[in-house]
Amino acid sequence: MGKIPYRRYFYGSIPILLIVWFISALGASEKTSKEPNDKVKEIHFFYTGELLGELEPCGCSGVKLGGLQQRSGWIKSLSQKLGSLFLVDGGFAPLKTGLQTELKQETYKKILEQLQYNYHYLEKNEPLRIISSEIGPILFFSFSEEKTFSSEIENLLKKEKKLLPKVLFILGRKITSATFSSFPQGNFFRVFLDVAAPEPKQAVVVDSQTIFLTPGNRGRYAGLLKLSLSSSKITWENQNIALTDKHPSRKETTLAFDDYLEQVKEKKLLDLVIKKSSPMGFIGSETCSMCHTLEYEKWNESLHAHAFDTLVKVKRQYDPDCVSCHVVGYEFEEGFRNLEESDYLIHVGCESCHGPGANHFSNPSASYGKTQGAQSCAACHHPDHSPDFDYPSYREKIKHWR
């Protein structure tokens, strides 16, 4: 066989060369797309505002929004769906002092440890913390309302070049536009979190590298922030979440809360409540029924007549935070003290609205019993405990007069 002419060999090989080139290019393209520098990396933050001393909100209205138990269920569910979360809390921030507040604070810290929180507002001895992440170092920092800037951050950014953060996460109270300019700017993404704002709001874009978040206080809502890193650029998505009872609480969180309630009972916190004296004593609704039979029967059909039972069902009958709105004369020495001494004053009874009845019982008069209308209800039916309260319609539910 003769030799194949060079030209014929070259041109006949072109299709083969093109195929080889295409396969090589495809492999190179696939390899390039998998390079770490071009791969989109994501992290998620689950964040909340300050609790104002509440481990859980009042659930008397039937709608229980928030609380550490329900929060634990959301964290578990989101972790299963999204992978690991960075957990950030706005702090306990109690409004009052005392033994019950101390017990609450211990329980709060215990539950945050169980949930493996990454950071919470104004951590003792550690206002600043650096944590590694998929997209790079994250620097967490807290500042109080007395100061709007800490040189600690600036010094750290100057000295620790290797620890330059990819994200600066700043928690504070009463954050204003001046706060944004007070903190360092650089080749990192800044997230400002106002822990004290009462209601959740949409995220605010301050500039291309800075956002401002407001989750609302008392732990009723949480925010879910996703940061994505691609080609050295960070993009973000944020949503507010109402912490309903959609997801079951974690078992260990419920056990920690049950332990707190047991301590409240054992330490007899109801007996430690400071009372004020009333000029007339309380006699209980049963005594009122001796003369006001019809009124008593109507009252007995209302939810007020079973108010204390709702606490027993949820093991809150020894909790001073709950008992006050479910008994008669709680704030007075002569009113409800505890189940052992004054069980005749449980439930929302006649004297809850009409006032102490001892003097009227011994000396009946037509002047006794006038209420202050809607004001009489306001102490317990305020927005936090009874968001749907409407005096005219609620008044009809307890109508017991002739």
Secondary structure, 3 states (H helix, E strand, C coil): CCCCCHHHHHHHHHHHHHHHHHHHHHHHHHHHHCCCCCCCEEEEEEECCCCCCCCCCCCCCCCCCCCHHHHHHHHHHHHHHHCCCEEEECCCCCCCCCHHHHHHHHHHHHHHHHCCCCEECCCCCCCEEEECCCCCCEEEEECCCCCCCCHHHHHHHHHCHHHCCCEEEEEECCCCHHHHHHCCCCCCEEEEEECCCCCCEEEEEEECCEEEEECCCCCCEEEEEEEEEECCEEEEEEEEEECCCCCCCCHHHHHHHHHHHHHHHHCCHHHHCCCECCCCCCCCHHHHCCCCHHHHHHHHCCHHHHHHHHHHHCCCCCCHHHHCCCECCCCECCCCCCHHHHHHHECCCHHHHHCCCHHHHHCCCCCCCCCCCHHHHHCCCCCCCCCCCCHHHHHHHCCCCC
